[in-house]
C-alpha cells in the first residue's frame, strides 16, 4: 500500500510516476545525481534544426527520515538553425534549493524552496533569443525551457488521511518572483506571484494494481514591467491520472495529464501575451525485471495539443523507444533510454531523437 509520506510528496509535485520533469524529490538516502539528456528536432520541409543538451546536477541530503534537502542546477546548451538564422545559447539555470519536512505521524509535509539567480538573463536579441524562444514550446517538451530570472521563494503544505485502501490529500503552495531583465536593453520584468491548490487520491487494489491522481489550480498575480502592472495570466487548471500494474516480473505504468486552455504571458517579452491550447498527454512505461532487480524498459508517449487563441501551437507528437534501469554497483544506479519522435507542429512535419542517461550515486542511508 502506498504510504502517506509518498502520497504527500505526490500532492506537492515532488515526484511523478515516471520521475520525469521534476527537479527534486524526497528520498531516505543522501545521493548525488547527474547524467546527460540530448534532444534533437528537425522539420521535414523547412530545414529547421533545434537541439538541446542538458547535464543535470542534483544533490540530495537526508539528515533524517523526516527531513530532505536538495540542490539543483542544469547546465544547458541550446542551438537553433534555419535557412536564414543561427542562434545558440549556453548557460547554467538558476540554482534551486529545496527542503521538505514530514509532520506528525506522516500526515503532513511542509516544503520551502529558494531559486538563486545564476542562470542566463539579458539575452542577446539576435544571437540568443531565437534559440531561447524555440525551447519554450510545450509540444517539444525540451528538458530545459527556462534559464534564469529573478530570485524566487516558494512554500507549500500538504495534508493526507488514510481510509482503508484510499488515501486522500490536499495541498496549498505559493511562489514569489523577483524582477529581472529578460532581454538586453529591455525594461525589468517581474512575474506575478502564484498560489496553487490541489486535491489528490490514491487507491490500492489487492497490492497488484493502484490508481492515483490529482486536480490542481494555479492562480497568477499581475506581472509588472518597471513597477507598472501590465497584465495577468489566466489561472491554470490541470488534472492527472496514473495507474501502476504488477504482473509477476512485469510492471506497467500509465500517466494521463491534461492542462486546460489558458492565456499566459510570454516571459521573454513584456509587450504582449500568448495563449496555450488544451494540452493532453498520455505516457506509459513497461518494465521487465530480472532476478537481480534490473529492468528492460519500453517507453511511449502521445502529446495532443490544440491550437491557441492565435491559431498556433497545435501539435500531434508520438515518441517511443527502449531503455534499461538497474544497479551497476552497490552504490550506483543507472537509467538509460533512447526514443524516436514523429509528428506535426503548426502544420509542419517534424521528427526528433532523445537520448537520456541518468546516474545516481547513493552516498549513505
Beta strands, then each sheet from edge to edge (+ up, - down):
strand 1: 30-43
strand 2: 49-64
strand 3: 67-82
strand 4: 85-91
strand 5: 95-103
strand 6: 108-116
strand 7: 152-163
strand 8: 166-177
strand 9: 189-190
strand 10: 194-205
strand 11: 209-220
strand 12: 222-225
strand 13: 228-232
strand 14: 236-247
strand 15: 250-259
strand 16: 262-265
strand 17: 273-276
strand 18: 279-289
strand 19: 295-305
strand 20: 315-329
strand 21: 332-345
strand 22: 348-364
sheet 1: 4+ 3- 2+ 1- 22+ 21- 20+ 19- 18+ 15- 14+ 11- 10+ 8- 7+ 6- 5+
sheet 2: 9+ 12- 13+
sheet 3: 16+ 17-
end
